[in-house]
Amino acid sequence: KAGVTQTPRYLIKTRGQQVTLSCSPISGHRSVSWYQQTPGQGLQFLFEYFSETQRNKGNFPGRFSGRQFSNSRSEMNVSTLELGDSALYLCASSFSGRASDTQYFGPGTRLTVL
Amino acid sequence: GENVEQHPSTLSVQEGDSAVIKCTYSDSASNYFPWYKQELGKRPQLIIDIRSNVGEKKDQRIAVTLNKTAKHFSLHITETQPEDSAVYFCAASIGASGTYKYIFGTGTRLKVLA
């Protein structure tokens, strides 16, 4: 099976702009989680989607949003970009979204905000 | 609150020696504890995991131990090799059914010196 894919791999934006990132999970996986990774902060949970519904959300401002489509592909959007949003954004998919399900990560999208 | 503490943040060992990374979690309901390895510029990869009904799990040179009473789990790597050099993240799953998420530690940068 193909692994989790993310597009684009790199993005450069300026403050105030918005950005949309895409994640395609492993075939058959219905849960997609998004994380922000920054040096020293590790992986911070953004949100999790299962069957097109957001089931859980981390402590991020409302500028961060997401959605999931019927084919389980997911997008996340960041509006009104700030310098502090520069990070590696990772998505991870799992089969059924249970707590003991293994999450498989994509390669990430590196976002740079100037 | 939801928290996973990971120590040490950096660890240098001589090739052939053992390495131990420790994590402590806060939610007593957590029941799944994966460990991920992230090489530079790569995605996090699952290396081993343990569920709450097991105290220890081993896979070749890698082992994980879990102490639910102390809310503490550890990664043990024996006979370290240069290719073990990477950042290692522990995680704990939290939340009720259908609303779970992973909380990650802040990572340990392991350097294996040849």
Boltz contact constraints between the chains, C-beta under 6 A:
constraints:
  - contact:
      token1: [A, 42]
      token2: [B, 104]
      max_distance: 6.0
  - contact:
      token1: [A, 42]
      token2: [B, 106]
      max_distance: 6.0
  - contact:
      token1: [A, 42]
      token2: [B, 107]
      max_distance: 6.0
  - contact:
      token1: [A, 43]
      token2: [B, 104]
      max_distance: 6.0
  - contact:
      token1: [A, 45]
      token2: [B, 101]
      max_distance: 6.0
  - contact:
      token1: [A, 48]
      token2: [B, 101]
      max_distance: 6.0
  - contact:
      token1: [A, 55]
      token2: [B, 98]
      max_distance: 6.0
  - contact:
      token1: [A, 55]
      token2: [B, 99]
      max_distance: 6.0
  - contact:
      token1: [A, 56]
      token2: [B, 99]
      max_distance: 6.0
  - contact:
      token1: [A, 56]
      token2: [B, 101]
      max_distance: 6.0
  - contact:
      token1: [A, 99]
      token2: [B, 32]
      max_distance: 6.0
  - contact:
      token1: [A, 99]
      token2: [B, 93]
      max_distance: 6.0
  - contact:
      token1: [A, 99]
      token2: [B, 100]
      max_distance: 6.0
  - contact:
      token1: [A, 100]
      token2: [B, 32]
      max_distance: 6.0
  - contact:
      token1: [A, 100]
      token2: [B, 51]
      max_distance: 6.0
  - contact:
      token1: [A, 102]
      token2: [B, 46]
      max_distance: 6.0
  - contact:
      token1: [A, 105]
      token2: [B, 43]
      max_distance: 6.0
  - contact:
      token1: [A, 105]
      token2: [B, 44]
      max_distance: 6.0
  - contact:
      token1: [A, 107]
      token2: [B, 43]
      max_distance: 6.0
